[in-house]
Amino acid sequence: MQTMEGKPVADVLRQRLEGQVAALRERGIVPSLHAILVGDDPASAVYVRAKAKACQELGLAAQTHRLPAHTSADELADLIDRLNHDPQVDGILLQLPLPAHLPTARFLAQIAPEKDVDGFHPENVGLLWQGRPRFVPCTPAGIMELLRFYGVTLEGKRAVVVGRSDIVGKPMAALLLQANATVTVAHSRTPDLAQVCRQGQVVVAAVGRPALLGAAHVQPGAVVVDVGVNRVEDRTLVERLFPGDGERLRELNTKGYTLVGDVAFGEVAPVVAALTPVPGGVGPLTIAQLLANTVKACLLRRG
């Protein structure tokens, strides 16, 4: 079984971007990403810091706009409008989730499509489904890079995507279709999920439920991509999922939790041909693809 780690793929992506960024900087152009963080969600704050750090390491300009949780809809709309009209801003990232009183769809649609580096604007979603994407959501785009890197052929294959979110599931299905796979999208209301998943020669799990997919959900020789990142504090569950893994138990004892995917790694690994780990699989690719989208936005906007 091949463990498909994301870091080597992300490294290749970054090397590709370094040349583009250097060429832009020679012309006095520094691609810039502006992130908007509303509220004090700890996980969101960690993600935004990681994205800003990655930008700076590549030589991009990064700025985070931190707004309190009680920010009004008008205040957020004003900030997005200012960034839309600022010629020095190439990419705008609205960190999700937003506080409950702020309608997510409204603000994602307000971001200028040519600066929507997350690929969530309705115009960019439509372009993706038409097969002429401008910006592809970062996690699905990263997964496609991962599959190419590890030599996974998609044409003519049966693919099952478990999860139908706008962020991963739906755009992932679109990309797999464009790669000439035959795609099934399964979700929480799919009857006999295991039977559906077993049809997939390629399975992408993106539901946010720890260890939902076990050995009964995969066919021998399948390629499985685990997008889930779930905090698990239950020692019994960790021992079941990672038998004999002392490092996992030490992490649980030290932090009080460990990160687990949507796939029961220990159960599935003996059955499949290739599998991504959690952590260390898809995660590094999401940020690398965000950098790629930001550089692309700069190139498209500034020629």
Summary of the structure (lengths in Angstrom):
residues: 303
radius of gyration: 19.7
end to end distance: 44.3
largest distance: 57.3
contacts: 1010
relative contact order: 0.16
helix: 46%
strand: 16%
